[in-house]
């Protein structure tokens, strides 16, 4: 679904383990790595889209995960001009994403990257919490910063980590005023969802 501004509705999935490390996957046949993500279909809720993408991309089902939280609103990124398909209608200029933070309940052996006819990933690993900022494609970096910062309280309820200042400086990133200084489950940050 593409809105009137050209942004495709999408869900992003941040999957953590009990140690606070994050699921990081390599796109099939490429050198680029990212979090699982995918489009929201017409008549599908964001949560339904998240579970469908979780199954299609990494073979996990609702029993394998626990929803810890979701971003409070859409996070947008624009595609580089070279990636915009100008002849498709409507034209998609980028993604608007709702991000979910999940905790892995199943075993690592439950992960299967080849459940769909067109697999997205060919390898995965666990990484430190802020590692994705250094290693995701540049045009997604700010959205990753916002999602990770907003949802850090869901993964680390006692002491959410701040992004390293040196990392922010290296990529000329900042937490703009529209982003809460410290997200919390009760005050405007990552929205905690009730257990299923």
N, C-alpha and C positions, 0 to 999 in steps of 0.2 A: 504494500500500500504506500503510495507516494502522495504527500500532501501538496497543497497549492503552491508552496514555496520550493518544491522539488526535493524534499527530504523523505527518505524511505523509512518507515517505522520499523524498528529493530529492537531486539533484546540482546544484551551482553551478559555473559555468565562468568563470574569469578568464583571458582571452586577452591576452597581451602581445606587443608587437613588439620588434624588436632594440634600440630606444631605451628600453625599459622603460615605454612608455606602454600604457595598457589600453583594450581594446575596450569601449565604453559605448553602450548602445542605448536608443532611445526606444520605449516601449510604443505599439503602434498606436492611433491616435486619442486619445491621452492626452498629458499633459505630463510624466509620470513616466518616469524613466530607470533602468536597472538592468543588471546582468550577466545573460547568458543562464542559465537554470536550468530544471529540469523534473523531474517525478516518475520514480521508479524503478518499473518494472513488475514484476509477479510473475515469477520465474524469469529475471530480468535482473540481471547484475552491475552495480555502480556504473559501471565503465568502459564497459560496453555502453550503459548509459543515457546517459552523458556523450556518447558518439559519436552516438547517435541524436538527442539534443537539439541537438547541434552542427549536425547536418545539417538537422533540422527548422526550427530557429530562425534560423540564419545561413548555411546552405548549404555548410558546410565539411565535408570528409571527412578520414579519418585521415592521408592524404598531405599535407594542408595544414597540419598542426600537429605539434608535438612535446610530449609530456607531460613537464613538468618536476618535478611533485610533486603531492601530495594531502594534505589535512588528515589528521591522525592519528586523528581520531574525528568523531563527529557534532556539528555546531553547530546549536543550536535557536533558533527565534524563535516567539513566539506572535502570532497574528493579533489585530488589534483586535476587540472584541466585535461591532462593526457588520459585520465581514466574515465572521463565523462563520455557516455555514449550519446552523442548529439542527435542521432537519427532515431533513437527509441522514444516512444511517446507513452506516458509523459516522461520528460527528461529527468533523470535522477542526478542531483548535484551533490548528494551526500546522505548521511544517515542521521536519524534522530533516535537515540537509544535510551531505553530503560535498563538499568543494570541491576542484576540480582547477585547477592552474596550467598553462596551455599556452603555447607559443611559436608564433607564426604563422610558417609556412614558405612558404606560398603567397603569391600576390599579393593586394593589396586588391581587385582585380577579381574574385577568386574568391568574395568575400562576396556572398550572394544572400539577401535577406530575405523572398522570396516563394516559397520552395520547397514549403511546406506549404499545405494547403487553408485553414487558419486561421492566417495569419501573426501572430507575436507582436510584431514590431517594424516601424517604418516609416522609421527613420533611425538612423545610427550614426556615431561619431567616435572618435578616439583621445584619451585624457585622461591627465593626470598621475596618478602612482600613488595619491596620497591623495585626489584629487578626488572619487571616489565617496562618501566619508564625508560630505561636505558636501551631496551632491545626491541621495542615495537616500532613499526614504520612511523616516520616523523609526523604524518598528518593525523594520526590517531593519538599522539602523545598527550595532548592537553585533556582530551576526554578521559584517557586512562588515569591521568593525575586526579581529575575531579572525582571519578568513580571510586578510585582507591582511597582517596582522602575521605570522601563522604561515608564510605562503608567500612572504614577501618575500625570504627567502634563496634561493629557487628562481629568482626573477627577477633578483636582484642578488647573485650569490654572493660578490663581493668586498666590498661594503659595503652591506648591506641598510639601507634608510632607516627611521628611527623615525617614528611618526606625530607630526605637529607638536603640541607641548604646547598651543598656543593653540587648535588645532582640538579637541583632547580636552576642554579646559576649556569651550569654547563649547557643546558638546553634553553636558557632564557625563558624559563617557566616561572609563573608566580600563581599564588592562590588569590585570584581576583576577589574584590570585596563581595561579589555575589555568592561566593562560596563560604559556608560557615567556617569560622576559625577552628572550631573543634566540633565535629559532628557528634551527636548523641542520639540515643534511642528515643529520648523524650523531648528534645528541643531542636526541631527543625533540621536535623541531619538525616542520616540514613534511616529509613523507616523500618522499624522492626515489624516483622509479620508474625502473627500468632502461629504456633505449631499446627501442623496438619493433623 
